[in-house]
């Protein structure tokens, strides 16, 4: 097998369908968007999390937890670093 001879499996790739190019194509006129409404308009969509004026899920659920400022940072100590110390025995203290 060569890199220049690799091809995808038959049927795994589909040609991109061009919409809004006449009624004979099957996806002309409204181009699969239906009639009227916000989603049929160009640029007509809503921001992520927007629920049509209803209080969004993100704001309905209570906040939880906190991050302690007193939390100590635990550094990672690798075996190689311990080996380079050249000690016979290493204590945690």
Backbone as XML, in Angstrom:
<?xml version="1.0"?>
<chain id="A" units="angstrom">
  <residue number="1" name="UNK">
    <atom name="N" x="0.840" y="-1.188" z="0.000"/>
    <atom name="CA" x="0.000" y="0.000" z="0.000"/>
    <atom name="C" x="0.886" y="1.252" z="0.000"/>
  </residue>
  <residue number="2" name="UNK">
    <atom name="N" x="0.537" y="2.188" z="-0.851"/>
    <atom name="CA" x="1.257" y="3.457" z="-0.951"/>
    <atom name="C" x="0.327" y="4.590" z="-0.497"/>
  </residue>
  <residue number="3" name="UNK">
    <atom name="N" x="0.900" y="5.668" z="-0.001"/>
    <atom name="CA" x="0.083" y="6.800" z="0.444"/>
    <atom name="C" x="-0.725" y="7.416" z="-0.688"/>
  </residue>
  <residue number="4" name="UNK">
    <atom name="N" x="-0.177" y="7.361" z="-1.904"/>
    <atom name="CA" x="-0.876" y="7.983" z="-3.029"/>
    <atom name="C" x="-1.956" y="7.084" z="-3.624"/>
  </residue>
  <residue number="5" name="UNK">
    <atom name="N" x="-2.082" y="5.855" z="-3.124"/>
    <atom name="CA" x="-3.093" y="4.952" z="-3.680"/>
    <atom name="C" x="-4.237" y="4.675" z="-2.689"/>
  </residue>
  <residue number="6" name="UNK">
    <atom name="N" x="-4.231" y="5.376" z="-1.548"/>
    <atom name="CA" x="-5.284" y="5.161" z="-0.553"/>
    <atom name="C" x="-6.570" y="5.848" z="-1.010"/>
  </residue>
  <residue number="7" name="UNK">
    <atom name="N" x="-7.679" y="5.104" z="-0.954"/>
    <atom name="CA" x="-8.976" y="5.657" z="-1.338"/>
    <atom name="C" x="-10.003" y="5.284" z="-0.272"/>
  </residue>
  <residue number="8" name="UNK">
    <atom name="N" x="-11.011" y="6.144" z="-0.046"/>
    <atom name="CA" x="-12.051" y="5.799" z="0.930"/>
    <atom name="C" x="-12.897" y="4.634" z="0.428"/>
  </residue>
  <residue number="9" name="UNK">
    <atom name="N" x="-13.565" y="3.937" z="1.341"/>
    <atom name="CA" x="-14.409" y="2.804" z="0.975"/>
    <atom name="C" x="-15.555" y="3.270" z="0.090"/>
  </residue>
  <residue number="10" name="UNK">
    <atom name="N" x="-16.003" y="2.399" z="-0.813"/>
    <atom name="CA" x="-17.097" y="2.740" z="-1.719"/>
    <atom name="C" x="-18.357" y="3.080" z="-0.935"/>
  </residue>
  <residue number="11" name="UNK">
    <atom name="N" x="-18.981" y="4.208" z="-1.280"/>
    <atom name="CA" x="-20.218" y="4.617" z="-0.626"/>
    <atom name="C" x="-20.028" y="5.389" z="0.663"/>
  </residue>
  <residue number="12" name="UNK">
    <atom name="N" x="-18.783" y="5.557" z="1.113"/>
    <atom name="CA" x="-18.572" y="6.267" z="2.377"/>
    <atom name="C" x="-18.558" y="7.780" z="2.193"/>
  </residue>
  <residue number="13" name="UNK">
    <atom name="N" x="-18.343" y="8.246" z="0.981"/>
    <atom name="CA" x="-18.332" y="9.685" z="0.701"/>
    <atom name="C" x="-19.500" y="10.040" z="-0.209"/>
  </residue>
  <residue number="14" name="UNK">
    <atom name="N" x="-20.198" y="11.127" z="0.118"/>
    <atom name="CA" x="-21.327" y="11.570" z="-0.690"/>
    <atom name="C" x="-21.026" y="12.948" z="-1.258"/>
  </residue>
  <residue number="15" name="UNK">
    <atom name="N" x="-21.487" y="13.181" z="-2.477"/>
    <atom name="CA" x="-21.291" y="14.489" z="-3.097"/>
    <atom name="C" x="-22.145" y="15.516" z="-2.365"/>
  </residue>
  <residue number="16" name="UNK">
    <atom name="N" x="-21.620" y="16.718" z="-2.162"/>
    <atom name="CA" x="-22.352" y="17.779" z="-1.488"/>
    <atom name="C" x="-23.518" y="18.206" z="-2.375"/>
  </residue>
  <residue number="17" name="UNK">
    <atom name="N" x="-24.708" y="18.318" z="-1.782"/>
    <atom name="CA" x="-25.890" y="18.650" z="-2.556"/>
    <atom name="C" x="-26.067" y="20.162" z="-2.635"/>
  </residue>
  <residue number="18" name="UNK">
    <atom name="N" x="-26.192" y="20.684" z="-3.862"/>
    <atom name="CA" x="-26.416" y="22.124" z="-4.041"/>
    <atom name="C" x="-27.910" y="22.390" z="-3.989"/>
  </residue>
  <residue number="19" name="UNK">
    <atom name="N" x="-28.311" y="23.228" z="-3.044"/>
    <atom name="CA" x="-29.737" y="23.491" z="-2.864"/>
    <atom name="C" x="-30.114" y="24.832" z="-3.476"/>
  </residue>
  <residue number="20" name="UNK">
    <atom name="N" x="-31.411" y="24.977" z="-3.757"/>
    <atom name="CA" x="-31.912" y="26.233" z="-4.304"/>
    <atom name="C" x="-31.524" y="26.459" z="-5.747"/>
  </residue>
  <residue number="21" name="UNK">
    <atom name="N" x="-31.424" y="25.389" z="-6.533"/>
    <atom name="CA" x="-31.029" y="25.515" z="-7.941"/>
    <atom name="C" x="-32.106" y="24.966" z="-8.872"/>
  </residue>
  <residue number="22" name="UNK">
    <atom name="N" x="-33.356" y="25.338" z="-8.625"/>
    <atom name="CA" x="-34.444" y="24.946" z="-9.526"/>
    <atom name="C" x="-35.246" y="23.766" z="-9.025"/>
  </residue>
  <residue number="23" name="UNK">
    <atom name="N" x="-36.522" y="23.699" z="-9.491"/>
    <atom name="CA" x="-37.427" y="22.669" z="-8.983"/>
    <atom name="C" x="-37.045" y="21.266" z="-9.427"/>
  </residue>
  <residue number="24" name="UNK">
    <atom name="N" x="-36.347" y="21.141" z="-10.532"/>
    <atom name="CA" x="-35.962" y="19.820" z="-11.034"/>
    <atom name="C" x="-34.960" y="19.119" z="-10.132"/>
  </residue>
  <residue number="25" name="UNK">
    <atom name="N" x="-34.252" y="19.881" z="-9.326"/>
    <atom name="CA" x="-33.224" y="19.282" z="-8.471"/>
    <atom name="C" x="-33.832" y="18.579" z="-7.257"/>
  </residue>
  <residue number="26" name="UNK">
    <atom name="N" x="-35.092" y="18.925" z="-6.945"/>
    <atom name="CA" x="-35.721" y="18.346" z="-5.763"/>
    <atom name="C" x="-35.500" y="19.184" z="-4.518"/>
  </residue>
  <residue number="27" name="UNK">
    <atom name="N" x="-34.551" y="20.100" z="-4.577"/>
    <atom name="CA" x="-34.303" y="20.996" z="-3.446"/>
    <atom name="C" x="-34.232" y="22.443" z="-3.918"/>
  </residue>
  <residue number="28" name="UNK">
    <atom name="N" x="-35.172" y="22.814" z="-4.785"/>
    <atom name="CA" x="-35.215" y="24.185" z="-5.276"/>
    <atom name="C" x="-36.088" y="25.045" z="-4.390"/>
  </residue>
  <residue number="29" name="UNK">
    <atom name="N" x="-36.408" y="26.237" z="-4.849"/>
    <atom name="CA" x="-37.252" y="27.206" z="-4.163"/>
    <atom name="C" x="-36.886" y="27.398" z="-2.699"/>
  </residue>
  <residue number="30" name="UNK">
    <atom name="N" x="-37.502" y="26.674" z="-1.774"/>
    <atom name="CA" x="-37.233" y="26.924" z="-0.356"/>
    <atom name="C" x="-35.973" y="26.218" z="0.127"/>
  </residue>
  <residue number="31" name="UNK">
    <atom name="N" x="-35.383" y="25.381" z="-0.702"/>
    <atom name="CA" x="-34.097" y="24.725" z="-0.421"/>
    <atom name="C" x="-34.102" y="23.918" z="0.874"/>
  </residue>
  <residue number="32" name="UNK">
    <atom name="N" x="-35.208" y="23.222" z="1.143"/>
    <atom name="CA" x="-35.257" y="22.352" z="2.311"/>
    <atom name="C" x="-35.484" y="23.072" z="3.625"/>
  </residue>
  <residue number="33" name="UNK">
    <atom name="N" x="-35.794" y="24.386" z="3.567"/>
    <atom name="CA" x="-35.981" y="25.154" z="4.799"/>
    <atom name="C" x="-37.452" y="25.312" z="5.188"/>
  </residue>
  <residue number="34" name="UNK">
    <atom name="N" x="-38.364" y="24.823" z="4.364"/>
    <atom name="CA" x="-39.788" y="24.994" z="4.653"/>
    <atom name="C" x="-40.235" y="26.408" z="4.319"/>
  </residue>
  <residue number="35" name="UNK">
    <atom name="N" x="-41.427" y="26.789" z="4.788"/>
    <atom name="CA" x="-41.975" y="28.110" z="4.490"/>
    <atom name="C" x="-41.964" y="28.990" z="5.732"/>
  </residue>
  <residue number="36" name="UNK">
    <atom name="N" x="-41.569" y="30.208" z="5.580"/>
    <atom name="CA" x="-41.600" y="31.240" z="6.626"/>
    <atom name="C" x="-40.920" y="30.822" z="7.933"/>
  </residue>
  <residue number="37" name="UNK">
    <atom name="N" x="-40.947" y="31.682" z="8.885"/>
    <atom name="CA" x="-40.346" y="31.399" z="10.186"/>
    <atom name="C" x="-38.894" y="31.818" z="10.263"/>
  </residue>
  <residue number="38" name="UNK">
    <atom name="N" x="-38.397" y="31.924" z="11.481"/>
    <atom name="CA" x="-37.045" y="32.437" z="11.718"/>
    <atom name="C" x="-35.971" y="31.581" z="11.062"/>
  </residue>
  <residue number="39" name="UNK">
    <atom name="N" x="-36.132" y="30.252" z="11.119"/>
    <atom name="CA" x="-35.092" y="29.369" z="10.590"/>
    <atom name="C" x="-35.033" y="29.369" z="9.066"/>
  </residue>
  <residue number="40" name="UNK">
    <atom name="N" x="-36.077" y="29.895" z="8.405"/>
    <atom name="CA" x="-36.058" y="29.931" z="6.947"/>
    <atom name="C" x="-35.348" y="31.166" z="6.412"/>
  </residue>
  <residue number="41" name="UNK">
    <atom name="N" x="-35.157" y="32.159" z="7.255"/>
    <atom name="CA" x="-34.546" y="33.428" z="6.819"/>
    <atom name="C" x="-33.024" y="33.337" z="6.826"/>
  </residue>
  <residue number="42" name="UNK">
    <atom name="N" x="-32.409" y="34.186" z="6.004"/>
    <atom name="CA" x="-30.944" y="34.196" z="6.000"/>
    <atom name="C" x="-30.463" y="34.891" z="7.261"/>
  </residue>
  <residue number="43" name="UNK">
    <atom name="N" x="-29.509" y="34.281" z="7.929"/>
    <atom name="CA" x="-28.982" y="34.843" z="9.165"/>
    <atom name="C" x="-29.934" y="34.715" z="10.328"/>
  </residue>
  <residue number="44" name="UNK">
    <atom name="N" x="-31.046" y="34.013" z="10.142"/>
    <atom name="CA" x="-32.039" y="33.930" z="11.199"/>
    <atom name="C" x="-31.841" y="32.728" z="12.084"/>
  </residue>
  <residue number="45" name="UNK">
    <atom name="N" x="-31.173" y="32.907" z="13.173"/>
    <atom name="CA" x="-31.073" y="31.853" z="14.171"/>
    <atom name="C" x="-30.884" y="32.508" z="15.524"/>
  </residue>
  <residue number="46" name="UNK">
    <atom name="N" x="-30.812" y="31.736" z="16.569"/>
    <atom name="CA" x="-30.729" y="32.276" z="17.923"/>
    <atom name="C" x="-29.392" y="31.915" z="18.536"/>
  </residue>
  <residue number="47" name="UNK">
    <atom name="N" x="-29.046" y="32.589" z="19.635"/>
    <atom name="CA" x="-27.767" y="32.283" z="20.263"/>
    <atom name="C" x="-27.858" y="30.984" z="21.063"/>
  </residue>
  <residue number="48" name="UNK">
    <atom name="N" x="-26.739" y="30.372" z="21.299"/>
    <atom name="CA" x="-26.679" y="29.096" z="22.001"/>
    <atom name="C" x="-27.273" y="29.235" z="23.397"/>
  </residue>
  <residue number="49" name="UNK">
    <atom name="N" x="-28.166" y="28.314" z="23.751"/>
    <atom name="CA" x="-28.781" y="28.341" z="25.071"/>
    <atom name="C" x="-30.069" y="29.149" z="25.133"/>
  </residue>
  <residue number="50" name="UNK">
    <atom name="N" x="-30.400" y="29.880" z="24.068"/>
    <atom name="CA" x="-31.623" y="30.687" z="24.064"/>
    <atom name="C" x="-32.827" y="29.776" z="23.890"/>
  </residue>
  <residue number="51" name="UNK">
    <atom name="N" x="-33.845" y="29.942" z="24.744"/>
    <atom name="CA" x="-35.014" y="29.067" z="24.711"/>
    <atom name="C" x="-36.285" y="29.858" z="24.429"/>
  </residue>
  <residue number="52" name="UNK">
    <atom name="N" x="-36.198" y="30.839" z="23.560"/>
    <atom name="CA" x="-37.379" y="31.587" z="23.145"/>
    <atom name="C" x="-37.959" y="32.487" z="24.209"/>
  </residue>
  <residue number="53" name="UNK">
    <atom name="N" x="-37.168" y="32.943" z="25.143"/>
    <atom name="CA" x="-37.653" y="33.833" z="26.194"/>
    <atom name="C" x="-37.877" y="33.112" z="27.512"/>
  </residue>
  <residue number="54" name="UNK">
    <atom name="N" x="-38.018" y="31.778" z="27.445"/>
    <atom name="CA" x="-38.122" y="30.992" z="28.682"/>
    <atom name="C" x="-36.774" y="31.054" z="29.387"/>
  </residue>
  <residue number="55" name="UNK">
    <atom name="N" x="-36.786" y="30.975" z="30.717"/>
    <atom name="CA" x="-35.537" y="31.021" z="31.480"/>
    <atom name="C" x="-34.664" y="29.832" z="31.077"/>
  </residue>
  <residue number="56" name="UNK">
    <atom name="N" x="-33.461" y="30.073" z="30.573"/>
    <atom name="CA" x="-32.611" y="28.986" z="30.085"/>
    <atom name="C" x="-32.198" y="28.018" z="31.194"/>
  </residue>
  <residue number="57" name="UNK">
    <atom name="N" x="-31.951" y="26.776" z="30.812"/>
    <atom name="CA" x="-31.580" y="25.720" z="31.750"/>
    <atom name="C" x="-30.373" y="26.128" z="32.582"/>
  </residue>
  <residue number="58" name="UNK">
    <atom name="N" x="-29.413" y="26.774" z="31.942"/>
    <atom name="CA" x="-28.187" y="27.191" z="32.623"/>
    <atom name="C" x="-28.488" y="28.136" z="33.790"/>
  </residue>
  <residue number="59" name="UNK">
    <atom name="N" x="-29.538" y="28.941" z="33.664"/>
    <atom name="CA" x="-29.897" y="29.883" z="34.730"/>
    <atom name="C" x="-30.937" y="29.324" z="35.692"/>
  </residue>
  <residue number="60" name="UNK">
    <atom name="N" x="-31.642" y="28.261" z="35.276"/>
    <atom name="CA" x="-32.638" y="27.643" z="36.154"/>
    <atom name="C" x="-31.993" y="26.801" z="37.245"/>
  </residue>
  <residue number="61" name="UNK">
    <atom name="N" x="-30.852" y="26.192" z="36.932"/>
    <atom name="CA" x="-30.190" y="25.319" z="37.891"/>
    <atom name="C" x="-29.339" y="26.139" z="38.851"/>
  </residue>
  <residue number="62" name="UNK">
    <atom name="N" x="-29.271" y="25.738" z="40.128"/>
    <atom name="CA" x="-28.490" y="26.505" z="41.096"/>
    <atom name="C" x="-26.990" y="26.366" z="40.874"/>
  </residue>
  <residue number="63" name="UNK">
    <atom name="N" x="-26.252" y="27.381" z="41.300"/>
    <atom name="CA" x="-24.792" y="27.301" z="41.237"/>
    <atom name="C" x="-24.330" y="26.293" z="42.279"/>
  </residue>
  <residue number="64" name="UNK">
    <atom name="N" x="-23.221" y="25.620" z="42.012"/>
    <atom name="CA" x="-22.748" y="24.614" z="42.965"/>
    <atom name="C" x="-21.255" y="24.713" z="43.180"/>
  </residue>
  <residue number="65" name="UNK">
    <atom name="N" x="-20.831" y="24.524" z="44.433"/>
    <atom name="CA" x="-19.424" y="24.379" z="44.761"/>
    <atom name="C" x="-18.614" y="25.658" z="44.663"/>
  </residue>
  <residue number="66" name="UNK">
    <atom name="N" x="-17.354" y="25.545" z="45.032"/>
    <atom name="CA" x="-16.419" y="26.649" z="44.947"/>
    <atom name="C" x="-15.017" y="26.082" z="44.877"/>
  </residue>
  <residue number="67" name="UNK">
    <atom name="N" x="-14.053" y="26.922" z="44.535"/>
    <atom name="CA" x="-12.661" y="26.496" z="44.469"/>
    <atom name="C" x="-11.912" y="27.134" z="45.631"/>
  </residue>
  <residue number="68" name="UNK">
    <atom name="N" x="-11.364" y="26.303" z="46.504"/>
    <atom name="CA" x="-10.698" y="26.798" z="47.702"/>
    <atom name="C" x="-9.391" y="27.502" z="47.346"/>
  </residue>
  <residue number="69" name="UNK">
    <atom name="N" x="-9.169" y="28.675" z="47.961"/>
    <atom name="CA" x="-7.923" y="29.408" z="47.747"/>
    <atom name="C" x="-6.818" y="28.879" z="48.654"/>
  </residue>
  <residue number="70" name="UNK">
    <atom name="N" x="-7.217" y="28.049" z="49.613"/>
    <atom name="CA" x="-6.241" y="27.484" z="50.538"/>
    <atom name="C" x="-5.688" y="26.150" z="50.040"/>
  </residue>
  <residue number="71" name="UNK">
    <atom name="N" x="-6.189" y="25.704" z="48.905"/>
    <atom name="CA" x="-5.770" y="24.419" z="48.357"/>
    <atom name="C" x="-4.284" y="24.450" z="48.024"/>
  </residue>
  <residue number="72" name="UNK">
    <atom name="N" x="-3.560" y="23.489" z="48.557"/>
    <atom name="CA" x="-2.118" y="23.449" z="48.326"/>
    <atom name="C" x="-1.826" y="22.778" z="46.994"/>
  </residue>
  <residue number="73" name="UNK">
    <atom name="N" x="-0.802" y="23.254" z="46.319"/>
    <atom name="CA" x="-0.412" y="22.685" z="45.032"/>
    <atom name="C" x="0.500" y="21.488" z="45.262"/>
  </residue>
  <residue number="74" name="UNK">
    <atom name="N" x="0.150" y="20.361" z="44.701"/>
    <atom name="CA" x="0.964" y="19.155" z="44.820"/>
    <atom name="C" x="1.750" y="18.958" z="43.535"/>
  </residue>
  <residue number="75" name="UNK">
    <atom name="N" x="3.059" y="19.075" z="43.629"/>
    <atom name="CA" x="3.901" y="18.935" z="42.441"/>
    <atom name="C" x="4.131" y="17.467" z="42.128"/>
  </residue>
  <residue number="76" name="UNK">
    <atom name="N" x="4.323" y="17.189" z="40.867"/>
    <atom name="CA" x="4.589" y="15.830" z="40.417"/>
    <atom name="C" x="6.078" y="15.538" z="40.567"/>
  </residue>
  <residue number="77" name="UNK">
    <atom name="N" x="6.395" y="14.408" z="41.194"/>
    <atom name="CA" x="7.794" y="14.006" z="41.359"/>
    <atom name="C" x="7.993" y="12.706" z="40.595"/>
  </residue>
  <residue number="78" name="UNK">
    <atom name="N" x="8.834" y="12.739" z="39.584"/>
    <atom name="CA" x="9.055" y="11.544" z="38.772"/>
    <atom name="C" x="10.162" y="10.685" z="39.377"/>
  </residue>
  <residue number="79" name="UNK">
    <atom name="N" x="10.169" y="9.427" z="38.990"/>
    <atom name="CA" x="11.194" y="8.509" z="39.480"/>
    <atom name="C" x="12.581" y="8.933" z="39.003"/>
  </residue>
  <residue number="80" name="UNK">
    <atom name="N" x="12.650" y="9.499" z="37.816"/>
    <atom name="CA" x="13.952" y="9.962" z="37.301"/>
    <atom name="C" x="14.515" y="11.074" z="38.166"/>
  </residue>
  <residue number="81" name="UNK">
    <atom name="N" x="13.642" y="11.980" z="38.607"/>
    <atom name="CA" x="14.078" y="13.078" z="39.473"/>
    <atom name="C" x="14.601" y="12.539" z="40.797"/>
  </residue>
  <residue number="82" name="UNK">
    <atom name="N" x="13.940" y="11.529" z="41.347"/>
    <atom name="CA" x="14.389" y="10.915" z="42.600"/>
    <atom name="C" x="15.717" y="10.193" z="42.407"/>
  </residue>
  <residue number="83" name="UNK">
    <atom name="N" x="15.846" y="9.560" z="41.258"/>
    <atom name="CA" x="17.070" y="8.822" z="40.943"/>
    <atom name="C" x="18.272" y="9.766" z="40.863"/>
  </residue>
  <residue number="84" name="UNK">
    <atom name="N" x="18.051" y="10.959" z="40.313"/>
    <atom name="CA" x="19.133" y="11.928" z="40.125"/>
    <atom name="C" x="19.596" y="12.543" z="41.447"/>
  </residue>
  <residue number="85" name="UNK">
    <atom name="N" x="18.775" y="12.426" z="42.501"/>
    <atom name="CA" x="19.182" y="12.944" z="43.809"/>
    <atom name="C" x="20.363" y="12.153" z="44.376"/>
  </residue>
  <residue number="86" name="UNK">
    <atom name="N" x="20.419" y="10.881" z="44.017"/>
    <atom name="CA" x="21.528" y="10.044" z="44.468"/>
    <atom name="C" x="21.448" y="9.646" z="45.928"/>
  </residue>
  <residue number="87" name="UNK">
    <atom name="N" x="20.251" y="9.640" z="46.494"/>
    <atom name="CA" x="20.071" y="9.241" z="47.890"/>
    <atom name="C" x="19.722" y="7.754" z="47.965"/>
  </residue>
  <residue number="88" name="UNK">
    <atom name="N" x="20.109" y="7.127" z="49.084"/>
    <atom name="CA" x="19.792" y="5.710" z="49.267"/>
    <atom name="C" x="18.318" y="5.538" z="49.627"/>
  </residue>
  <residue number="89" name="UNK">
    <atom name="N" x="17.785" y="6.498" z="50.415"/>
    <atom name="CA" x="16.402" y="6.402" z="50.866"/>
    <atom name="C" x="15.749" y="7.778" z="50.803"/>
  </residue>
  <residue number="90" name="UNK">
    <atom name="N" x="14.485" y="7.825" z="50.370"/>
    <atom name="CA" x="13.775" y="9.104" z="50.266"/>
    <atom name="C" x="12.556" y="9.070" z="51.175"/>
  </residue>
  <residue number="91" name="UNK">
    <atom name="N" x="12.425" y="10.070" z="52.082"/>
    <atom name="CA" x="11.270" y="10.171" z="52.973"/>
    <atom name="C" x="10.271" y="11.166" z="52.399"/>
  </residue>
  <residue number="92" name="UNK">
    <atom name="N" x="9.008" y="11.035" z="52.804"/>
    <atom name="CA" x="7.988" y="11.991" z="52.382"/>
    <atom name="C" x="8.096" y="13.299" z="53.154"/>
  </residue>
  <residue number="93" name="UNK">
    <atom name="N" x="8.707" y="13.274" z="54.325"/>
    <atom name="CA" x="8.825" y="14.458" z="55.174"/>
    <atom name="C" x="9.903" y="15.384" z="54.732"/>
  </residue>
</chain>
